[in-house]
Amino acid sequence: MTQLSARLDSMAGLGRNLQEVDAGASPDDPPSFVTEPDPSTAPANVPALPIQLEHLLARRLPRIGPRTRMFRRAHFADVKDSDWHDWKWQLRHSFKTTEQLARVLELTAEERAALDRCGSLLPVAVTPYYMSLLDGFDADCGLRRTVVPVQNEFLRTPGEADDPLDEDGHSPVPGLVHRYPDRVLFLVLDRCATYCRYCTRSRVVGQDELRPGRERWDTALDYIRSHPEIRDVLLSGGDPLTLSDERLDYLLGELRRIPHVQFVRIGTKVPAVLPQRITPALVKVLRRHHPLWLSLHFLHPAECTPESAAACRRLADAGIPLGSQTVLLKGVNDDVAVMKALVHSLLMMRVRPYYLYQCDPISGSSHFRTTVEKGLEIIRGLRGFTTGYAVPTYVIDAPGGGGKIALQPDCLVGRDGGDVLLRNYEGNIHRYPDGQAALEAAR
């Protein structure tokens, strides 16, 4: 068991401590947790707290998590509640520059050097809400590493590529990827609320190449209209939920008018990094275009806050199925205990763990990528040890445009006569009479 695994058990107690501090503090109390973390209670290398189960079970969720509340008192004490809970305010006040980040993070020399080198590459932007979940003092904080660049981001190792999935090679018109026979990936824009440093599309995201213009959208829509084999459209980018309600309503409406498009999916990290965006008005727009599915991007149990839980609850109550697509990242979630805490929290938030992705070999991703065996180890640690609903499918999106390939631990041992020999989650071997093969062996 890793140090992170061993200390994860102490997080529930730490959560209670924070809630007690928050409940008893006055607005004038010093935000001691944010400015001077207590080493006796705060476990090392754990960036924030998974939401407490009592919050997930409660009919009425706290409007703001304890860690976020303390962060606000330290850095946004004068900001009104109405502003803090406004998703547009969150975007306008995102941390983007070295100077802005240095106000809330104790930046290392490596982080400063990497920030200075970003230039025209994948931009840096972290919403104030998501910043509140990061460890301001520990550069090894998993969530912090996913949004603050380091020098390894500029190191290209063998096998990496700017477009490892060959999306550009399967793009018949700008911003549309047609890799599978019956579905397309529609990159509706190139902007996100918060930029992940391991982004598969870092070559185009934030580069103004895929602006959400009506002309480009109409070209993509015309392609979909002219290909009746397309029954499934995945909207991604960039993050489609950073569009205005009106533009999203237009795009979904146009897709709904295409007879052969049976359902639409939206890929988004907004509920994790900008849950304030999930407003009643947005949900009303989304409900208008059923059947609609949302593929959410959650990485770590620390993202499962009261705010994110409330956002997911609002979406689920609107009849929108929610699935999570988690990327396996070294030093972030490559641990059975951490992954189990994540999938359990997701289920409590009414989100089905769907995919566990092996990190794509994009340029500069070597410090994030684990071995494939690590992914299989995590699946082995989940399968049989928790409900099947909590076990995602572990996949590699094959380089070169080969599509998603599912991987499972070695459960099929072999054959003995007409029986198949199977290994269960405990490592025990069991026999299964294999139909016709068993009958032929008995003759």
N, C-alpha and C positions, 0 to 999 in steps of 0.2 A: 504494500500500500504506500502510495506516495505521500509526501508531506501535505500536499493539498487535500488528499483523500482523508488523512488522519484528522486534519483540522476542520474539515467540512462539518463534522458532527457537532462542533462547538458553535456553529452559526445560528442554530435555533436559540440558544441561550443568549447570544449576542443580539439577536433580533429583539428578544424580550427586553434586554437592557436598554436598547435604543428606544423602544416604544415607551418604556417607563421614563427615560430622560425627556423624550419629546412631550409626553403628556404632562409632566410636571414643570416644564420650563416656561418662563415668561418671555415675551418678545425681547426683553432687555438682557436676558441671560447670554453669556458668551457662548458662541457656537463651538464648544470645546471639541466635539467629535471631528469636526471638519478641520479645524486649525491645528489641533494637537491630539492625534489619535492615541488612545490609551493602549499600550502594548499588552497590558494584562488581559484585555478583553478582545481586541481586534486581531484575528488570526492573520498571519503573514500570507501574502500572495492571494488573498481572497478579496477581489475588488469591491464587492458589495454583497448585499444580502438577498437570498431568495425570499420571495414573499412568504409570510407565515401562512400555514394551512388554514388557520382560523379566519384569516382575511379572505382566502379563496372560498371558504365555505359560507362566509357571512353574506347575508342578503344585501347589506349596505356596506360597501367598501369605503375605506378611508380615501379621501380625495387626493391625498398626496402621501407618499411614503416617508418614513422617518428620516432616511438618509437624504432624500431630496429636500425635505423641510429644513434640515440643518445646513445643507449647502446654500439654500436660498437665504437663510439668515446671515450666512457669512459673506455672500457675494452679491445678492440681489435683494437686500433688506428693504429697499425703497420701492420695489416693483409691486404693483397692485396684483391681487389675485386674478383679476379679469385679464390682465396682460400676460401673466405667467401661463395661464391656461389657454391662451390664444395661440394657435399653431403658427399663425403668420408672425406673431411677435417672436416666437421661438426661432423661426427661420431667420428673421432679420437680425437677431442677436447671437447667431451662431459664432463659435470660436473658430477663426480661420487663420490668423496670423500668429507668428511666434510670440509677439508681444501680448496678444489676447490670451493665448494658452498659458503664458507664464504668469498671468494673474491668478490662475487657479491651480496650476500644476507646478511642481518643483521639477522643471525640465532638466534632463541630463545633457551633458555636452553632446552625446550622440544624437539625441532627439533634436537639439538645436541645429546641429549640422545637417541632419536630414531635412528639417523644415526649410532651411536655407536653400537646399538643393531641389526642392520640389518643382519650382518653376512652372513649366507648362505641362508637367505630368499630372497624375491624378490629384485633384485639389484636396485640401484639408478643410473639413467643416464638421463641427460637433455641436449639436443643439445644447442649450443650457441644461435642459432636462437630462439628456444622456450624459453630459459631463458630470452631473451630480452622482452618477453611478460609478464613476472611475475613482481609483485611488490616486489622490493628489501627490503622494509622496513616493510611491513604489512604481518605478518604470516597468517592472516585471508583471504588473497587474494585467491579467489576460485581456479584459475589455479595453484597457488603455492601449495595449499593443495593436489592437485591431483598428484603431482610429488615429493614432499618432504615429507618424512615420519614423523608421529607424534606418540606419545606413544599409542594412541588408536588402532593403527594398531596391537598391540600385545595383545589386549583385545578380548577374545572370548566370545560371548554372546550366549544364548540359541537359537537353530535353525540354527546356522552357521556351515559351514563345509568347509573343504579344497577343496572338489569336490562336491559342492551342486547340480550340474546338472547331477551327475553320468555319466560324460563323460567316465571315465575309465571303467564303467560297460557296456557301449555300444561300446567298442573299440575292434573290432575283431582282429586287427593287430596294432602294435605300431604306434601311431600318426594318426589313422583314427577312426572317430566316426560315427557310422551308427545308428542314432536314428530314422530318418524318413524313410519311405519305399523307396522313390525314390531319396534320396540325401544323400551325405556324407560330413562330415567336415574333411578336410585334413590338419592336423597340420604340415606344411612343415618345420618349424624350431621353435626354442624357444627364438629368439632374437628380440628385438624391438629397434627402434631409441630412444624412450623415454618410460620409464616404468610407467604405471598408477598404483597408489597405490590401486585402487579398482579392479584390474585385476581378472577376473574370473579364469584365469589359473595361478595364482601366485604360485601354487604348483609346476609347472613345468617350467614356463618361467624363462629363465636365469640360469637354473640348469644343462645345458648340457645333458639333457635326450632326447631331440628331435633335435639332430644335423641334418643338411640338408645333410645327406649322401646318396649316390646313392643306396646303398643296402637297406636302410630303405624305401626310396622312391619307389624302384622297388617292394618291398613287398606290399606296399599300392596300387600301380598301378595294380599289379597282382590281388589283391582283387577286385578292381573296374572292371577290365576286365572280371572277372569270375562272376559278378553279373549284368546281363543285365537290371535289374530293376532300376539301378542307372542312372539317366539322368541328374543330377545336382551335380556339385562338387564345394564346397566352400573352397578356399585356405585361411588358416589363420595360427595362430601360437601363439606367435611371429608374426612378420610382414613380409609377403612375399615380399614386395617391398624393403626390405633391402638386398635381394639377388642380386647377380650380374645379369646383363642383360643376360649373357650366360646361367646361371643356370635356370633363370626364363623361358627363351626361350625353354630350353630342357624340363622342366616340363610341360609347356603349350602345347608344341608340342606332347608329349607323351599322354596327355589327349585328344588332338584333334584327335589322331589316333584311339581312342576307339569309335566304331560306335554308341554305345547307349548313349554316353555322349553328350547331346544336347547343353548345355552351361556351362560356368565356371564363378564363381564369385571369386573375391579377396577381402578379408577384410583387411583394412589398415587404419592407422592413419597418414601415411607419409605426405599427403598433409597438415595436420594441424601442425605437429611437425618438418617435414623435407621437405618442398616443393621443395628444391633444387634437390631432388632426381628425380623429374618429368622432366627428360631431353628429348630432341628430340630422342635420341637413345632408351631410355626406351619406349617411346610412339610408336616408330616404331616396337619394339618387340611386344608390346601389340596389336597393330592393326593387326598383322599377325594372331591372334588367335580368331577372332570374330566368334560367338557372345560372348562377354566378358562384364561382369558387374563389377563395383567397388562399394563396400560398404564402405563408408568413415566414420570415427569416429570424429565428431566435437562435442564439449561440450558447447561452450560459444561464443558469438559474438566477443570477443577479439581475437579469433583464425582466424577470417575472415579478414586477412590482404591482402595487395597487393600481397605478395608472394604466399599465399594460393590461392587467386583468379586467379593468373596467372597459377598456377599448374592445377587448376580445368578447366580453360579455355583450356589449352593445351590438357587435357584428353577428354573434351567434343568435341573439334574440331576434335578429332580422332574418333569420333563416339562411344565413350564408355559411356553408361548410368551411371550416378552417383547418388547414394542414400546415405543419411546420417543416421547412427544409433547412436543416442544420449543416453547416460546413464543419468538418473535423479539422481542428487547428491545434498545432503543437503549443503546449503551454497555456492553452485557453480552456479546452474541453476534452482533451485526450486522456480521460480518466473515467473509469467506470462509475465511481461514486458521483462525480460531477455530472456525468451524462444521465445517470439515474435520477438525480435531483432535478435536472432540467426536464426530462420527459414526464416525471410525475407532476411537476408544476404546470407543465403545458396541458396535461389532461385535466387538471383541476381548473384551468382557464378555458376548457372546452376546445382545446386545440389538439388535433391528432398528430403525433409525431409521424411524419410521412417519409422523408428521405434523410439519410445521413450521407452527405457528400464527401468523398475524398477531395481534398483541395486541388483545384485545377492547376496544372503546371504553367501558370502565367509567369512572365518575366519578373524576377525579383520576389518569388514566393517561397524560396527554399526554407526560410526560417519559420514558415507556417506549416509546411507539409510534414505529415507523419508517414510512417511506413504503412503499407496496406495491412500488415499483420496487426498493427495497433487498432485499426478499425474493426477487424475481425475479432480481436480480443474484447472490444467494447460490446459488440453484438453478442458474443458468448457470455459476457457478464450480465446482459439484460435478459436474453432468451431463457425462459423458465424461472428466472428469479424475480420477475415482475409480470404484470398482465401483458398479454400479447398486443393490446392496443398501444402500449407504451414503447414497443420495439419498432424503430424505423427500419426501412429497407436501406441497406448500405450499398451505395452505387459509386461507380466511377464513370464520369462522362468521358468517353473514350476520345483521346486526342485524334485530331484529323477529321472529326465529324462522325465518328462511329456511333454516337448516341450513348444512352445510359446502359451500363452493364451492371446487373445486380450481383453482389458477392455475399456468400453465406459461409459460416464455419463448416468444416468438413463433417457432415452428419451421416453421409452415406459411406459406410465402411467397405461394403462389398456384398458378395452373395455366398450362400452355403446351400447347395441344392436348389430347392424352389423358394428359399427364404432370402429376403433382403436383410442385411445386417445394418442396424442403425445405431448411432451414438446419441444418447439423450443429453440434456443440459448438465447432468451430473457426471457425464463421462461413461455411463454404463451402456453396455451393448444389448440391444433388443432385436428380436426377430419379427419380421412381418412376412406372412405368406403372400407371395407376389402373384396372385391370380393364376393366369394361364401357365406361368412358369412353374408354380407349385403343382398344378395338375399334371403337367408333363413329367415332372420329377417323380411323381407318385406312380406312374405307369410302369 
